[in-house]
Amino acid sequence: MTDATPPKAKPVTRRRKGGRRSFGAVRALPSGRFQARYRGPDGVEHAAPTTFASYADADGWLAAQQTDLNRGSWVNPTREGAGVTFAAWSQDWLDTRVAIAPRTRVGYESCLRLHINPVLGPHKLADIRRSTVQRLVARMLDAGAAPKTVSNILIVVSAVFRHAIEDGRLLRNPTQGVQVPARTHNEISPLLGDEVEALARAVSVRPAHRTRPEESHREWGLMIRFAAYTGLRAAEITGLRVGRVDLLRGVIDVRQTAYVVQREMLVDQPTKNRQARQVPIPRGLADDLAAHLAATGRAGSPRAFVFPGPNGEPIRQGWFYNRIFKPAVVRAGLRSNVRFHDLRHTYASRLIDQGESMFTVSRLMGHSSITVTEGTYGHMFPHVLDAAAGRLDTTYRQHTAAPEKTAEIREIGRSATA
């Protein structure tokens, strides 16, 4: 009796109708089961983690891998943690963001915890489709989130997936093609000049309350005017030191900010986008500011804050906004949704009304690019279109005038250059 030699396993290539070779290959094993393998985009042969009872099962597994490759959701099975969840991977992404400001990090953490991970967190990266992200967008909009807020959240989601693509875990970003409603222009609410003054006067006086007598804070009223006529962000005003204000030249050197993160005041932080800029001060405002600094004894102290809080430290924006600013909005008779940031919009709208170019507005506002300015204030530039149309009309009339009129214009031109 001789030992039976087991037959060699023969590969069975998946074929389409007509005999043309398709994706991957299936081979029959001596055990009667089937093994499937394919070459991935990394150039490596990848085999199925298990064998299959039938050719059809192995063929179906290959079809699933091909589908994932086609839609960009293929995950490299040889990488550690290929089946990682979105929540775990978003934390890995956050841990690698080493060059972001503390406040930005806290914002990312809050965004992930409150809005993104409740929907996407439990899913594996490879299982998240564009439709899944679209449902996240729909859920936020149904909850009343503004289009701008939804767009900002989607930026974070996209960044997490880009991190996975750069790490070789995915081929395509499922946020591509997700629809978000366009931002509405009514989110921009500039104040009129008399509204700024009414607000500044209301902020200057803190009414008596129970055991606290009425308090006068003229410097806070000046801070409202300062915000409306310089366009600085709240954190830039909070962190502004006397040495950064050149009252003789009428220029502010904007380089630092101060803000609270998790109850800790952080001072001398870089500006948003890490872009320093110089902003002019209206002469009248510069005179009022000089008088303010002289009266408080801070004129000769370059490290002192221009608008400090009661203890000499930077104003805590949350306290000022809730305890001082919002009650003053009511006393001034303004609409209830007025925010401190609307003073910055007020500055931008004034620049536009004065005929300043979009480039100038972008530079004075400290935007990262003129694209940001156009997206925020582009609808407020009708005068640019009107002026362009007027110049084109003049040219059109000159070149389409009657022949005798054209000859007259040319003769005048020759006489002027003779």
Sequence and secondary structure as in RCSB ss.txt:
>XXXX:A:sequence
MTDATPPKAKPVTRRRKGGRRSFGAVRALPSGRFQARYRGPDGVEHAAPTTFASYADADGWLAAQQTDLNRGSWV
NPTREGAGVTFAAWSQDWLDTRVAIAPRTRVGYESCLRLHINPVLGPHKLADIRRSTVQRLVARMLDAGAAPKTV
SNILIVVSAVFRHAIEDGRLLRNPTQGVQVPARTHNEISPLLGDEVEALARAVSVRPAHRTRPEESHREWGLMIR
FAAYTGLRAAEITGLRVGRVDLLRGVIDVRQTAYVVQREMLVDQPTKNRQARQVPIPRGLADDLAAHLAATGRAG
SPRAFVFPGPNGEPIRQGWFYNRIFKPAVVRAGLRSNVRFHDLRHTYASRLIDQGESMFTVSRLMGHSSITVTEG
TYGHMFPHVLDAAAGRLDTTYRQHTAAPEKTAEIREIGRSATA
>XXXX:A:secstr
         EEEEEE TTS EEEEEEEE TTS EEEEEE TTS EEE SS BSSHHHHHHHHHHHHHHHHHT   
 TTSTTTT BHHHHHHHHHHT  SS HHHHHHHHHHIIIIIHHHHTTSBGGG  HHHHHHHHHHHHHTT  HHHH
HHHHHHHHHHHHHHHHTTS SS TTTT       GGG     HHHHHHHHHHHHEE  BTTB  EE HHHHHHHH
HHHHH   HHHHHT BGGGEETTTTEEEE EEEEEETTEEEEEEE GGG  EEEE  HHHHHHHHHHHHHHT TT
 TTSBSSB TTSSB  HHHIIIIIIHHHHHHTT  TT  TTHHHHHHHHHHHHTT  HHHHHHHHT SSHHHHHH
HHGGG HHHHHHHHHHHHHHHHHHTS HHHHHHHHHHHHHHH 
